[in-house]
Amino acid sequence: MKTVKLIVTDLDGTLLRTDKSVSRRTIQTLENCRSEGIKLAFATGRTASALSLAPMELFDGHAVANGAVATIGDTVVHRRLIPWEDARPFLVACHERGLHISSQLGGEDYSNFVMSDVWPEVTYFTIVDFKTHALDADKIITYNLTHEDIDFIQKKLPPHSYMVMAVDGLAMITHVQAKKSYAINALCRHWGISPTETVAFGDDLNDIDMLECAGTGVAMGNALNEVKQAADDICKTNDEDGLAIWIEENILHRR
C-alpha cells in the first residue's frame, strides 16, 4: 500500500455504531492517525445533523449532503447546488403526486410535511408552498417510495441531477457533481494530496463512487453487497470497531 495521507469515512453504518455513538477505540485510533500527520475527513449524506454526531475536533475537513458541499474550516472547497429554478417544478410535481419531500439548503429543511413525525431528531424545519419556494437545494429528500414513485421521480428529475437510494429507503436527489468523490478530490487538491494516497470507508450505495476514487476503498462488514463488490477490501462491521481495527492493522502498525 502507498503512503496514506488522507482517511475519509462515511458516518452512518461506518464511523457511527448502530446507536449513533463513536467508540473510544475508534476515537483513539483516529487521534493516533492525526499524530502521525494523516489528514482526516468525513463524507456523509447528512447535512447539519452530521456536525452533532461526528467528533468534529478530530476532522480536518468534511463533506455533507452527499458531497454537495465540502469544507475545510471556514473555507468551502466544493459546492454544487440544484438551482431553485430547476428544483421548483420538480418539488411541485412531487407534492402534487402526494409525496413527502424536503428541499435542504445549508442544513435547513423546507418541506411539505412534519418531518419530526418521521425523524424525531429533526426538530427545526419550515413548511413551505413549493410553488413559491425560491431557494437553491444542496439536497432534496423523499422516502417511502413505491416502484411507480421511483419511476416518476426519475422522469421528473431537475436538469443535471441524479437520485441515489439509501439502505433505509431514503431517496436523495442532488446535482450530478454533488458526489462524495468530487468532494474528496476537492479536499485532496486543497491539501496537495493525490487521491491514490487516500483510504475511504463506507457501507451504502452513495459511498461507492468514493470507494472507487480512493487509493484504497474499504467496505464495512455490514455494507451492502454492491458496496463490497466495489471495494478493495472489507473490514469488520461498524459495531465491531471495523474501521479502527483495519486502520490499526493496515496503516498504523506499518509506521
C-alpha positions in Angstrom: 0.0 0.0 0.0 1.2 3.5 -0.8 1.8 6.0 1.9 -1.6 7.1 3.3 -2.0 10.9 3.7 -5.8 11.1 4.0 -8.5 8.9 5.6 -12.1 9.6 4.7 -15.1 7.9 6.4 -18.8 7.8 5.9 -20.8 8.4 9.1 -23.9 6.2 9.4 -23.1 2.5 9.3 -19.4 3.2 9.2 -17.8 5.6 11.8 -21.0 5.5 13.9 -22.3 2.5 15.6 -25.9 1.5 15.3 -26.7 3.6 18.3 -25.0 6.6 16.6 -22.1 6.6 19.1 -18.4 6.6 18.2 -16.4 4.0 20.2 -13.5 5.0 22.4 -11.2 2.7 20.4 -12.2 4.4 17.2 -11.6 7.9 18.6 -8.2 6.8 19.9 -7.2 5.3 16.6 -8.2 8.5 14.7 -6.2 10.5 17.3 -3.2 8.3 16.6 -3.6 8.9 12.8 -3.6 12.7 13.3 -0.4 12.4 15.5 1.2 10.6 12.5 0.3 13.5 10.3 -2.6 11.8 8.4 -5.5 14.1 7.4 -9.0 13.0 8.4 -12.3 13.8 6.8 -15.8 12.5 6.8 -18.3 12.4 3.9 -22.0 11.9 4.6 -25.4 12.2 3.1 -26.4 14.2 6.2 -26.3 18.0 6.5 -26.5 19.9 9.8 -27.1 16.8 11.9 -23.6 15.5 10.9 -22.0 18.2 12.9 -23.6 17.0 16.2 -22.9 13.3 15.5 -19.3 13.4 14.4 -16.4 14.2 16.8 -15.6 17.4 14.9 -12.4 18.1 16.7 -10.8 15.1 15.0 -11.5 16.1 11.4 -9.6 18.4 9.2 -12.4 18.6 6.6 -15.8 17.2 5.8 -18.3 16.8 3.0 -22.1 16.9 3.6 -25.3 16.4 1.5 -23.7 13.5 -0.3 -20.8 15.7 -1.4 -22.7 18.8 -2.4 -20.6 20.9 -0.1 -17.0 20.2 1.1 -15.4 22.4 3.8 -12.1 22.8 5.4 -12.5 25.1 8.5 -14.4 28.1 7.2 -13.3 27.5 3.6 -15.7 25.9 1.1 -13.7 24.0 -1.4 -16.5 22.3 -3.3 -20.2 23.4 -3.8 -22.7 22.1 -6.3 -26.3 23.0 -5.8 -29.6 22.5 -7.7 -30.8 26.0 -8.8 -34.2 26.8 -7.4 -35.5 27.5 -11.0 -34.8 23.8 -11.7 -35.8 22.5 -8.3 -39.2 24.2 -8.1 -41.0 22.3 -10.9 -39.7 19.0 -9.5 -40.8 19.8 -6.0 -44.3 20.9 -7.1 -44.7 17.8 -9.2 -43.7 15.5 -6.3 -46.0 17.4 -3.9 -49.0 17.1 -6.3 -48.3 13.4 -6.5 -48.7 13.2 -2.7 -45.0 12.5 -1.9 -43.5 13.8 1.3 -40.5 15.7 0.2 -38.0 18.2 1.6 -35.5 20.6 0.0 -32.4 21.3 2.0 -30.0 24.2 2.0 -27.2 24.9 4.4 -28.6 22.5 6.9 -32.1 24.0 6.8 -35.1 21.9 5.7 -38.0 23.2 3.7 -40.7 20.6 3.5 -44.4 19.8 2.8 -44.8 17.5 5.8 -44.0 17.5 9.6 -40.5 16.0 9.5 -40.3 15.3 13.2 -43.2 12.8 12.9 -40.8 10.7 10.8 -37.4 11.7 12.2 -37.8 12.9 15.8 -34.3 14.3 15.8 -35.3 16.8 13.1 -36.8 19.5 15.3 -36.4 22.5 13.1 -37.9 22.7 9.6 -40.2 25.1 7.7 -43.4 24.0 5.9 -43.5 25.8 2.6 -45.5 26.1 -0.6 -43.2 24.8 -3.2 -45.0 26.9 -5.9 -43.3 30.0 -4.4 -40.2 28.4 -3.0 -37.1 30.2 -4.4 -34.1 28.7 -2.7 -31.4 26.6 -4.3 -31.1 23.0 -2.9 -27.9 21.2 -1.9 -30.1 18.1 -1.5 -33.7 17.0 -1.9 -35.0 14.1 0.0 -38.1 11.9 -0.1 -38.9 8.5 1.3 -41.4 5.5 1.5 -41.5 5.3 -2.3 -43.2 2.7 -4.5 -41.6 1.4 -7.7 -44.0 3.7 -9.5 -42.9 6.7 -7.4 -39.3 6.0 -8.3 -40.1 5.8 -12.0 -42.0 9.1 -11.7 -39.1 10.8 -9.9 -36.6 9.6 -12.5 -38.6 11.1 -15.3 -39.1 14.4 -13.4 -35.6 14.9 -12.1 -34.2 18.5 -12.3 -31.7 19.1 -15.1 -28.1 17.9 -14.2 -29.3 16.0 -11.1 -29.4 12.3 -10.1 -31.1 10.2 -7.4 -29.5 7.7 -5.1 -31.4 5.4 -2.7 -30.0 4.7 0.8 -30.4 1.4 2.5 -33.2 2.7 4.7 -35.3 3.7 1.7 -34.4 7.4 1.8 -34.1 8.9 -1.7 -31.6 11.7 -2.2 -31.6 14.0 -5.2 -28.5 16.2 -5.8 -26.5 17.8 -8.6 -24.6 15.4 -10.7 -21.4 16.8 -9.4 -22.6 16.5 -5.8 -21.0 13.2 -5.1 -18.6 12.2 -2.4 -15.8 11.5 -5.0 -16.0 15.1 -6.3 -15.8 16.4 -2.7 -12.9 14.2 -1.8 -11.0 15.2 -4.9 -11.5 18.9 -4.0 -10.2 18.2 -0.5 -7.2 16.4 -2.0 -6.4 19.3 -4.3 -6.6 21.8 -1.4 -4.1 19.8 0.6 -1.9 18.7 -2.3 -2.7 15.1 -1.8 -3.1 12.5 -4.6 -6.4 10.5 -4.4 -4.1 7.4 -4.6 -2.8 8.4 -1.2 -6.3 8.2 0.4 -8.3 5.4 2.1 -12.1 5.6 2.2 -14.6 3.7 4.3 -18.3 3.2 3.5 -21.3 0.9 3.7 -24.1 2.3 1.4 -24.8 2.9 -2.2 -23.8 6.6 -2.0 -20.3 5.5 -0.9 -19.4 3.5 -4.0 -18.0 6.4 -6.0 -15.9 7.5 -3.1 -14.5 4.0 -2.5 -13.7 3.7 -6.2 -11.9 7.0 -6.4 -9.8 6.4 -3.3 -6.4 4.7 -3.5 -8.0 2.0 -1.2 -11.7 1.6 -0.7 -12.8 -0.4 2.3 -16.4 -1.7 2.7 -17.7 -2.3 6.2 -18.7 -5.8 7.1 -22.3 -4.5 7.4 -22.1 -2.9 3.9 -24.5 -3.7 1.0 -23.2 -6.4 -1.3 -22.9 -3.8 -4.1 -20.6 -1.8 -1.9 -18.4 -4.8 -1.0 -18.1 -5.6 -4.7 -16.8 -2.1 -5.4 -14.3 -2.1 -2.6 -10.7 -3.2 -2.5 -11.0 -4.7 1.0 -13.7 -5.5 3.6 -13.3 -4.8 7.4 -15.5 -5.8 10.4 -18.8 -4.2 11.0 -19.4 -0.7 12.4 -20.5 -2.3 15.7 -17.2 -4.3 15.9 -14.9 -1.3 15.5 -14.2 -2.4 12.0 -12.8 1.0 10.8 -10.4 1.2 13.8 -9.2 -2.4 13.5 -8.5 -2.0 9.8 -6.5 1.2 10.3 -4.5 -0.3 13.1 -3.6 -3.4 11.1 -3.0 -1.8 7.7 -1.8 1.7 8.4 -0.6 2.4 12.0 1.4 -0.8 12.6 3.5 -0.1 9.5 4.7 3.3 10.7 
